[in-house]
Amino acid sequence: MKSAGAAPRTGTAGFASVIVYPLWHVGHQNEAGDDGSTVHVDESGVFCDESDGDDLKLLGIYSTLERVEERVRQARLLPGE
């Protein structure tokens, strides 16, 4: 199986290594900013805290960036926030 045009590599114990692309939807609800604003990114990357009300959904695991981009286009057409 090829991923993004690259040949599979053989990894540990002879299993083929593949690149996968997880796609998440994050609905930020936390108000952790200095002015009470919603915080999306902090010094370590995207900030998500489900205990503060952030809503995380895994939209899928994809084998190519092209498939991710198509799923994003489809998701933007759906109703919701």
N, C-alpha and C positions, 0 to 999 in steps of 0.2 A: 504494500500500500504506500502510495506516495502522498506527501503532505506539502502543500504550497510549492510543488515542483521540485522538491528535494528528495533524493533517494533516502530510504530508511537506513538508519545506522544500527549496528548491532550493539546492544547494551549488555548489561550484566546477565549472566546465565544464558546468553544467546537470544534473548528477547529483542525484538526490533524496537528502537526508540522512535517515537513519533512526537510531533509538536501538536499540541491542542490549544484551543483558544476558548476559555470560559467567558461567557457574556453575562454580566450582571445588570439588573436594574436596581438602582438605589433611590429610594424615596426618603430624602433627609427631612426629619422632623425636629431634630434636636436644636436647641437654642443655646449654643455654647460660646457664641462669639462675644467679644468685649462689649458690644452694644446690644446684646440679646439676639443678634442675627443668627441665621442657620449657618453652621460650619460644614463645608464640603471637603476641604482639604486642610491638612495640618502639615507640620514639618516632615512627617514620615509618609505622606501620601494621602489617599482618600480616607476620610474619617467617617466611620460608620459605628453606631452604637445602638443596637436593638433595644437595650434597656432604656434609652432616651426616646424611643419611638421611631427610630429609623426602620424603614421597611426594605428588606433585601430579598430579591427574587433572582434565582438562577434561571436565565432564559434559555440556556443551552450550552453545550460543549461542541465546538466546531473544529473541522480539520483544516480550514483555510481562512485567511482574513477576508477573502471575497464572500464567503458564506456568512461570516459575522456581519459584514457591511449590509448584505441583503436582509438579514434578520433585523438589523437596526432600522432599515427602511420600512420593513413590514410593521415593526413594533410602533413606530411613530404614527402610523395610521390608525392604531387602536384607540378606543375611547379611554379616558382615565387621566390621571394627573401626570 
